[in-house]
Amino acid sequence: MIGNRTHAGGVWTNMHRSLAILTVLSLAACGADAAPSTAPSTVPAPSTLPAAVESVTDPVTDTSTASDASGSTAVAATNEGPQPLLQPLADMAAVSTDGRVTVARGGVFSEPVNGLVAADGDTLLSTRVSADQSTTTITWTTLADGAVENETEVHGVLTAIATDPTAKVVALTAPVLGGTEIVITGRDGELFRRMYDTELLPEGFSDVYVDGSDMPIGLFVIEYLDPLPTTEGAPRRYRVRVLDTTSGQLGLPQNLRNKAELVDEEMLGFGRTHVLSPTNGLLFTLYRGLDEDEAGYAFVHTLGFFNGVWCLDLPIDLDLGALSGSVVLGDNERKLYVVSANGYMAEFVVDDIVNLDTPGDPEPRRTESVWRAPGNTAGPALASSGAGLLVGQGGNLRWVDADSLTVTSTQTWDMSIEAVSLLPDGTAVAAGTRRVSAITPNGDLVGEATLPDDFGPVARIVVLDAK
C-alpha cells in the first residue's frame, strides 16, 4: 500500500472475521503469526482476593521479577483456599475471536450471541438465523440496559461483518459459488444487495453519506486474488477496493496523502491487530509484510474512511518481523502507539499522518525501550485511558505512563492474557484462561467473573461504564 514503499501486505486468517467484528470498521487481516493459546477444558476457580500476595514470577513467560524500570514486584493471585465474595465486575461486553459477544451485568456473563459491538461501544448488533435457514434477523441492542432498539429481517443466511460509526447500517455477507453476496441493511430494512464473482470481505463504510439517507456512499472491501489456501493460516494475495453503494461498482481507493492518486496494488502478508479512531475516521492495522521488498518486516496500514490509504514504516528496534506486536490509540486518539513483545514502543502523532502539509513521510516522534522481559515473547494486548497505557503479555500486566513511556507498576497474574481494558481509576480488566479479572496497580483483585463455556479466546473488552 502507498507509503515510502511499493508494497504492503495483509492476509485474513481464521481470525479475520472476529477482528472485523470487534473493530466494527474492520480493515484488513487480523490473524497472528502465532495462534492464541487454546483455553483449557476445565475452568479454573476464580482467584482469591489477596490481602497480601506472594511475590512470584510468571512460570511460563517471564524469567525475572524486577526487570521493569519501576522496580515493581510481580505478584500473582492463587486458586487455593475458600473463594471470597468479590465486588462484581463493571458491566462489560466481551467479544470472542470467532465473532460472538457475551455481556456481563452484575458480574454474570450472558449466553453468547453471534454479532459485533459497534464503534460507539454502546450498541450490540446480533444476528439470528431462522430455523429453516431462510432468513437472518439483525437486532440492535443498547448495551447499557439491554433494551432492543431495532430489529429487521433479511433473506438468506448472513454474517454481520462491519457497521458504520453510528451503527445505523451494517454490512453482511454470504458465500456463493465463485464469489460473495453482500447485503447492507439499515434499522428499517434492507438497503443494498448484490452478488459478486470474486471473494470480498467488508472492511468498513465511508464516513460520507448519500444525500438525505443513512447509506454511506462507499463500502471498503478486501478482494482476495488467491483461492482458499490448503494450509490453514497461509497468506493470500489481495487488494483493497471501494464498493459504490449507489451503483454497486467496485473502484479503487485514493492515496491518503495524495488524493489525485488511486491505489491499485496487490498485497501479501500476515496481519496482526488493529485499532479504530472514530474521531479521525481512521483504521490502523499492524502488518508483517511478506513481499520480497518488505524483507519480512512490519508496518502499519492506515485506512481513512474518507477514501484514502497509507502505510507507516516502523523502527527496526521493534523487531516486528520476528515478534508479535499490537497497536493502541492514546491522548484522546491524538497518538498511535505500536508495541513489540520485546518491550519497545513507537509513538506516532496522528496529525502528522493526516496533515498533508507535513513534509516527507510520517515517522514516529519517539521510540523507547519501555520494559525488558527476557524469554517473554507472548503477543501483547494493549489498552489506554487518560495518560495511562496498559500492556498485557502472557501473565504480566504493566501500567505505563504515556508521557514518559516508563513502567509505573508490574503485576504477574495467574492467567494467559488475551485482551485488556483500562479503567479511568487505573484498574486493569484482563481476560484470559476462561475468566475476566479486575486488578489494581497494587495487585488487588477487586472483581472477577467466569466466561461462558466454550467462549474465547477474547479479542476485545468493552467496559460499559468507563466513559
Buried (B, 14 or more C-beta within 10 A) or exposed (E): BBBEBEBBBBBBBEBBBBBBBBBBBBBBBBBBBEBBBEBEEEBEBBBBBBEEBEEBBBEEBBEBBEBBBBEBBBBBBEEEEEEEEBEBBBBBBBBBBBBBBBBBBEBEBEEBBBBBBBBBBBBBBBBBBEEEEEBBEBBBBEBEEEEEEBEBBBEBBBBBBBBBBBBBBBBBBBEEEEEBBBBBBBBEEBBBBBEBEEBBBBBBBBBEBBEEEBBBBBBBBBBBBBEEEEEEBEBBBBBBBBBEBEEEEBBBBBBBBEEEEBBEBEBBBBBBBBBBBBEBBBBBBBBBBBBEEBEBBBBBBBBBBBBBBBBBBBBEBBBBBBBBBBBBBBBEBBBBBBBBBBBBBBBBBBEBBBEEEBEEBBBBEEBBEBBBBEEBBBBBBBBBBBEBBBBBBBBBBBBBBBEEBBBBBBBBBBBBBBBBBBBEEBBBBBBBBBBBBBBBBEBBBBBBBBBBEEBBBBBBBBBBEBE
